[in-house]
Amino acid sequence: MPKIGVCTSYENDSLLAAAGFKYIESGARFLFGPSVPDTTYNRTLSRMRAMKLEGGVCNSFIPNDIRLTGAEASEPRILGYVDSLMQRASKAGIKIIVFGSAGARKLAEGQDSATALRELIAISRKMAGVAAKYDVIIAMENLNSGEDNFINTLDIVTHIVKSVNHPNFRITVDIFHMLRQGERPEAILPAAPWLVHCHIAENAGRRAPGTAGEDFTPYLAMLKKAKYKGRISMECGWKNMPEECRPALGYLQKQLAAAYK
């Protein structure tokens, strides 16, 4: 079955390892971005080497002030940022970077969506070429319309990834955003050939699995049908992580076992 991890700081390594999780997913631009001083980056590398849990995957890719489409988009700036971040992330053993980045990719007021879509596909193909230099995969994520007014269904993400047509540009399916958007579980199946990562949280309050008893089984069953064997990250809010993390893991493991039987 898929490995289960948590989107959080590496500082929670010991806590989550003791609870039974397999990895931590943290923020790429805060750890590896070009604005991060070398001394801070080197401390991050040392911390990662001493961790009990795996790394290997990050989120928080492009900052809000780097626009990917429209008149404000600057290809040299975009690709320079991606190259710098990928070089550092690769040295840290990162293999997948989740591409949500709503602020960078969402439509500006009055922006034409069809033109922006063509521009996003074109720049994504070039970003994937940079990622290939460092053996890193960019995994585009679906975000609900409350966060992103542009790329807000898995169907649209699948269309973009097919159009980019690059081995270093793949898909993160976010089940929370599918739930929030009302997107059917079956949308996972067309995404299957490009699916490399998964996020999850309960629809109500974006809380940890089990908080309100969300039934993820229909979505997990589609992951199984898609032959998905990667990671599933809890990307959720915690009121008390030390008390909540172990029950959340047990709850999700039980649903996974039912879906993957």
Secondary structure as UniProt FT lines:
FT   STRAND          3..7
FT   HELIX           10..12
FT   HELIX           13..19
FT   STRAND          23..27
FT   HELIX           28..32
FT   TURN            34..35
FT   HELIX           38..49
FT   STRAND          57..59
FT   TURN            64..65
FT   TURN            71..72
FT   HELIX           75..91
FT   TURN            92..93
FT   STRAND          96..99
FT   HELIX           102..105
FT   TURN            109..110
FT   HELIX           113..133
FT   TURN            134..135
FT   STRAND          137..141
FT   TURN            145..147
FT   HELIX           154..164
FT   TURN            167..168
FT   STRAND          169..174
FT   HELIX           175..181
FT   HELIX           185..187
FT   HELIX           188..191
FT   HELIX           192..194
FT   STRAND          195..200
FT   HELIX           204..206
FT   TURN            209..210
FT   HELIX           217..225
FT   TURN            226..227
FT   STRAND          231..234
FT   HELIX           241..259
//
